[in-house]
Amino acid sequence: MDDKFTWKWQYILLFVPFLLSIIDVTIVFSNPAPYYNQIVENAINFPKERFNAKYGLLSLNEHYSLRHLWQLIYLLSLLPLLRRFLDINPNDKLKVILNRWLLLFYAALTLMAFITLFFGVERMLGLNTLNVSTTSLYSLQIILFLVLLLISIAPLYFPSILYGFPKNQLLVSSSISNDTNSQMYGLDNRELNNSLITIEQQGAFLKQGFNLNACAELLHVPAYHAAYFFYQTKGISFTSYRNNIRVEKAKQLIDSGFLESNDLNSLISECGFNSKSDFEKTFEKLTTTSYNNYQLK
């Protein structure tokens, strides 16, 4: 949410459960061998009691509960920062996707921390108020882990999540600006627009495989800045902008009689499409008519 990580001494508090675990491990292994052997023997002979036995400062149940208590407290402490972040440009299309993912991820983490803490405290006190079996508890934890895993890999399918949201977007309105001299993300819009015109004139958008990363490299900005630049100044995504250029080029070639001396594959290649199906689908979407019908006209 801050676009960068800066260490603060307060963060050492996050490691309290870990440090206590290190202390207990040190206590166990600093004792004579019989001390450790007795722990192992008791765990084998009394498996139900092994989590309540103290191996140092705390028992395993206490370590378990403390870890998830710490996690829950930290997640709750992030609420003010999360609320401020969600309020930034709430109408921006990419920000809406990012907000939804972040809320889902935060809610899943908080729910998991609360549930594991609840059952940890119950186990520590020898209670079972919900009559949940050990098998059911393990199944619930596995399901929560799988949910978190699915949420974690979501950015691979939604690039706006993976790219993040620039911190200096705080100063930018979500409406599309017509002032090319205005500053955006600390960049000069006029300079970016001029660079974009040059890129178009050089035919980069008509090259196969030309994607957002390649465009951002030519613009000399990070990919997520380029993505927001297209949305904010053009009102559409990079992909839509590129496809519009390619379809217009295809129409020009068709109108000029390109197909009289060349086949369809040559036309597709000239316009940067990867395949015939990709070309026909995009052409029909942007012109509301099929390629064949357009050619007959």
N, C-alpha and C positions, 0 to 999 in steps of 0.2 A: 504493500500500500504506500510505501514511502519511496519506491523506485530504487532504493539502495539500502544496504545494511551498514549501520554504524554502531560499533560496540559501545555499550554504556556499562558502567560498573554495576548498576542495579541488576543486570542480566545474570550475575553470578547467583542470584537467588533462585533462578530456574534450575540450577544444578544441585540444590540441596538434597533431593531424594537420591541423586546419583552419588553425591559425596558420602551420604550416610551408608549407601551400599558398599562403597569402597572401604569405609571404616570397618564395617562388619566383616567383609571378606578378609581384611588385614588381620582382624582379631582372630578369626577362625584359623587362618593358616600360620599365625604366629604362635599358636599353642602347640604343645607336643602332639605327635601323631595319634595317640590314643583318643585325644579330644575329638579329632576329625572322624576317626573310625567309629566313635560312639554315636556321632550325629548320623552317619550313614546307616549304622545298625538300627538305630531308633526309627529312621525313616522307612526302613524295610519292614521292621516288625510292627510298627504302628503308623501305617500310611495316612490314616485320617488325622493324625495329630502332628504330622510333620510341618504343616504350615503354621501351627501355633507355637512350636518350639522356638525358643530364642537362641540364636546362634551368635549374637553379639549384643548390640544395643537394642535391636528390634527383631521381631519375628518376621517370617516371610509374609504373613497376612498383613502385618503393619507396614512393611515395605510396599506391598501391593497397593494398599489403601492410600498411603501417603503419596505415592506416585500419581495416582489418578486424582486425588484431591488437589495436588499441585497443578495438574493439567487443567482441571476445571476452573480453579481460581484464576489462572493465567488467561484462559479463554474469555472468562467474564470480564477481566480487566481490559480486554481489547475492544469491548463493546463501544465505548465512546469514539475510538479511532475508526472503528468499522462504520459507525453511523455517519461520521464526517465524510468518509470516503464514498459512501453510497449516495450522499447528497450532491456530489460533484457531477454536474452535467447529466442528470438522471434521464434526459430525453435523447441523449446521444445513442445511436443504434448499437455501436460497438460497446459502449459503456453498459447498456442494458444487459447484453450477453454476459459481460464480465461480472456485473452485480449479481445476476441470478446464480452464476456458478459459485461466486464467493459466498453467498448466503447459504447455498446448499452444502458446500464444503464445511463452512463454519457450524451449521446446524448439526451435521453428521458427527463432527468432532466433539461438539458439546454433548450431544446425546450419548455418544459412546463413553465419554468421560464420566457422565452422571450415572449411567447404568453400571459400569464397572466399579465405580466408587460405592454405589449402593450395595451391590452384592459383596464387595470386599469388606465393607463394614459389617454386613450381616454375618459373613463367615467368621470375621474376627470376634464377634460377640456370640457366636454359636446360635444364631437365629436363622429362621427361614420363613418369614412372614408371608411370602407369596407362594410357598410350597413349590419352588422351582427346583427341579432335579439338576444334578451336576451336568448330565448330558445335555439338557435343554440350555443350560447356561453357556456351555461350550459352543453349542450350535448357534446361539444368539451372537456370541462374540465373533464367530466365523462369518456370519451374515453381515455384521457391521464392518468387519475388515474388508469383505468383498465390495460392499457399498462404497467405502472410502477409496478402494482401489479403482473402481469404475469412475468415481468423481475425479480422482487424481489424473487419470489418463484422458479425461475429457478435453483438456487443452490441445491435444493432438488433432482434434477434429474441429475446434473452434479457435483459429489462429489469434483472434482478438484477445482471448484469455492468455494464450502463450506469450504474446507480445507484451501484454500488460497495458497499463494506462499511464502515460507520462505524467509525472508529478507537476510539471509546469502547465499541464492542462487546466490546473486550478484557475488560471487567469484567463481562460478562453471561454467565450460564450458558445452554447451548443448550436446556435443558429448558424446558417451558412452565410459567410461573409462575402460581400461583393467587392470589398476593398482589398485589392491585391497588394497594397502597401502595408497592410496591417501585419503585426507580428503574430506568429503562431508557433507554439512550442519553442520559442526562442529563435525561430527561423524567419527569414524574409519571404513572404508569400510571392512577391513579385519575382524574386530570384528563382524560386522553385518553379513558378509558372513559365518563366523564360527557359529554364532548363528542360521543362517538360515539352515545350514547343520544339526545341532542338532535337530531343529524343524522338519525337513523332516524325520530324522531317527526315531524320536519319533512317527511318523505317524499322526501329527497334520493336515496335508493337506488332509488326508483321512477321517477326521471327518465331519459329516454333520453339516452345519451351520458355518464352519470355514471361516470367512471373513477377510477383510482387518483390521478391528478394533481388531479382536482377534489376528491376526498375529503381528500387531504393539505392542500389549500389551506384547506378548512373546519376541519381539525384544527390548522392553523397550524404544520405541521412539513414538512420536506422529504419528497419522494415516497418515497425509499428508507427513511426512518425509518418512514413509514406502512406500507410493505410488510413490514418486519420486525416492526412492532407487531402486525399481524394474524397473522403466523405464530407469534409468540411467545406472544401472549395468547389467541388464538382457535384456534390449531392448524391454520388453513387460510389460503389466500391471500385477498387482497381480492376477487378475481373470484368465488371460491366463496362467500364470505360474502355478497356482493351478490346472487348468483343464488339463494341460499337464501331471502333476504328476498323476492325477486320471486316465486319459486314459491309460497311460503307465502301471499303476497298473492293470487296467482291462485287458489289452492285456496279461500281465504276467499270470494272473489267468486263462484266457481262454486257453492260450498255455499250462499251466500245468495241464489241465483237471479238473479245479475247478467245472465246470458245470456238470460233470459226477455224482457228488454226491450232488450238490446244485442247487437250482433254480436261475432264473435270478434276483429275488428280493434280494437274498443273495449277489449276485455279485454287484448289485447296491449299497447296504448298505455298503459292504466292501470297496468300492471306494469313498464313501462320497457323492454320488449324491442324490438329493432329490426325484426324481421320474424317472420312466421309460422313459418318453418323454425327460426329461432333459439329461439323460444318452445317449439315442440314438442320439439326436441332437448334443451333444458335441462330441460324438465318431465319428460320420460321418464327422463333420467339421474338426477334427484334423487328421483323418486317410484317408480322401477322399473315404471311403467305409463304407457301413452300417454295423451295428453290426452283422446282420444275415450273410452277405457275408463274413465277417471276420471269423466268427465261422465255416463256411463251408470250408474255406481254411485250 
